[in-house]
């Protein structure tokens, strides 16, 4: 921003679908130094229209609004009017609200318990190219970034050595330490059927006993060793 732009008040549009809340925010902003409210919108569509008409510096954007919500309005404003920054001002601080708004292009995120000084700081921060995030939102972002990435599920493995799906299932239960009777109860078959499957899988793999079957299951990657 130029020195002249820094000295003049930040021109702000307020978007909130609740009339009492919207008027209260406008009244509060009117008392704050360095901020000039130039418009107020009752939904996202009106916010986008006012940005096109008034070219404000910042929109204070609620998220849950009819017709066009705050995330979609933010996306449209940042795509169509990149000179206008968006600071979310909402009741909600959950991940389902926070991250879509930031991905849509919001540079600031405050909850509605923010004081006047905090709002002014957020507006000045986004206009100077920084992020205008409340301390609680900053903590949530850091917590999210420090969470381990979810590990992808292993790709299903084709049964080795021509084993059928049922024979492989029996093998895995053997590797878990189940007896023939326990395997029969688990699979809802007779013990004789389990013995037939075991004989078949032993014949196909060249195994001689259950201990070898366990080593075979681990060696083929059908069972993973416990972590730790």
C-alpha positions, 0 to 999 in steps of 0.5 A: 500500500502507498503512504497515502493509503496507509494514512486514510481509513480502511474502507470496510463492508460488513456482511452478516445475515442477522440484522441486529448483529450486522447493525451492532458490528457497523456501530462498533466499527464506527467508533474504531479509529482507522476504519470507515464502514462504506456498506453492509450486506445481508448475504453473500450475493449482496456482499459481492455486489457491494464489493463490485460497486464500492471497491472496499479495502476489506470485507468483514464476512460472516460464514453462515448466510442464506443464498450465498454463504461466506465461503462462496462469497469470499471465493468470488470476491478474491477471484473477481476483486483481488484488491479487496481482502476478506476477514471472516467474523463468525461465531464458528471456530471449528475446522469445518468452518475455518479451513474452507474459508482460508482455502477460499482466500480469507486472509483473516479469521476472527470469532464474534467475541473479538474486541474492537482492538482485535478487529482493527489489528486484523484489518491492518494486518491483512492490508499490510499483507499479513494474516489477521488471525485471532490467537485461538485460531492461530493455535488451532492452525498450529495444532492442525499442522502438528497432527500426524498425516493420516497413513494411507490404507495398504493396497489389497494384496493378491493371495500368493501361491494360488490360495483362494480368498477363503484359504487366505482368510483361514491363514490370517486367523491361524496367524492370529493364533486361533484354533480350528474350533475358533476359526470355525466359529469365526467363519460360521463353518464346520471344523471339518471344513476348516481342516480341509482349507488348512490341508489345501493351503498347506499343500499349495504353499509347502507348509508343514505346521501352524508355526510355518504358516504364521511365518509365511503370513508375515513373510508374504506381507499378509500380516504386519508386525505390531508397532512399537 
